[in-house]
Amino acid sequence: MRGKLKIYLGYAAGVGKTYRMLEEAQLTRQKGVDVVIGYFEPHGRKQTIEKTEGLEIVPRRKVAYAGTQFEEMDTEAILRRKPAVAMVDEFAHTNVPGSERVKRWQDVDALLDAGIDVLTTLNVQHLESLNDQVWDVTGIRVRETVPDWVVDAADEVVFVDLTPRALRNRLERGVVYAPEKAQKAMENFFIESNLTALREMAMRHAAHELEDKLEAPEAGQAPVLETERILICLTGRPSSAMLIRRARRVADYLQAGCLALHVSKGPVMDETAERHMSFARNLRIETHIVEGESVAQAIAEFARKERVTQIFMGRSAPMPWWKRFQETTVQQLVRQARDMQITIVADRRR
């Protein structure tokens, strides 16, 4: 049987995710269950380190890269050890190049496939669909992300909460980081407005996860039929990545089917558009390519064929002056697909 995944979700470092996870690991060990620490990042936090006492720690493996030695979780050693439960910190971590898997969440997936239950930690800003929102609020582009479907597939998500003021108080007392680093953090990422916005995102996501679990059909029941189908119109423009994240999140909230379409004017697809199609597939979005001289007509015909109810697209590129009286692709599609809702996603820029 596949193992169970439990995620401790927070909105920033220092809210207590790892501490809570270690508390559960200790309680589980006291019940006689075989528990190990697969990966633990102490960050010099004394109280958190004390919580590891008595727990077996699987040694990390060393990986050489660019002339430097790095330490990563030894997934193969955990699989050989085969505990009942493994505690794995920092779910969104990217492994050093040369590792067997690119992301730690993929390592966790291997443990789950082997029947090992996993406890792990994640901050809400590492959710792929929220990447643009987090950047818009904080000015920081998070590079380490986890696809939403990975988190949605978790058996349990525990929201670990702490008010922004209490978190800043922890920083001031040196509980989270060393004093010098804590001061810099409080002046940048950990300003109160950022923390408040991130906390709200985490609360919303936790509520969404709860709704999904409550509404999920029980064994033997028929699955909920899709009432909405969303189509994402992809191009080679950079804003397509933002478009994919936004539409995927809306589809998740609506429990809608999600498709992505690229209209090509020839047999060779633009390299950037291909990257966007690959990104969409990573988020478990069904992708399609059609050829057509009229982009709007190709989209409208495909949408009707696939019973699409909503179309998500970016703004059309500005028309040159000699074409200023011609319709843009967006205007053509609005005219040709009057029976569908069309959403023009804002191209947010800081």
Secondary structure, DSSP 8 states (H G I E B T S, - for coil): ----EEEEEESSTTSSHHHHHHHHHHHHHHTT--EEEEE---TT-HHHHHTTTT-EE---EEEEETTEEEEE--HHHHHHH--SEEEE--TT-B--TTSSSSBHHHHHHHHHHTT-EEEEEEEGGGBGGGHHHHHHHHS------B-HHHHHT-SEEEE----HHHHHHHHHTTSSS-HHHHHHHHHTTT-HHHHHHHHHHHHHHHHHHHHHHHHS--TTS-------EEEEEE-SSTHHHHHHHHHHHHHHHHT-EEEEEEEESSSS--HHHHHHHHHHHHTT-EEEEEE-S-HHHHHHHHHHHTT--EEEE-------GGGTTS--HHHHHHHH-TTSEEEE------
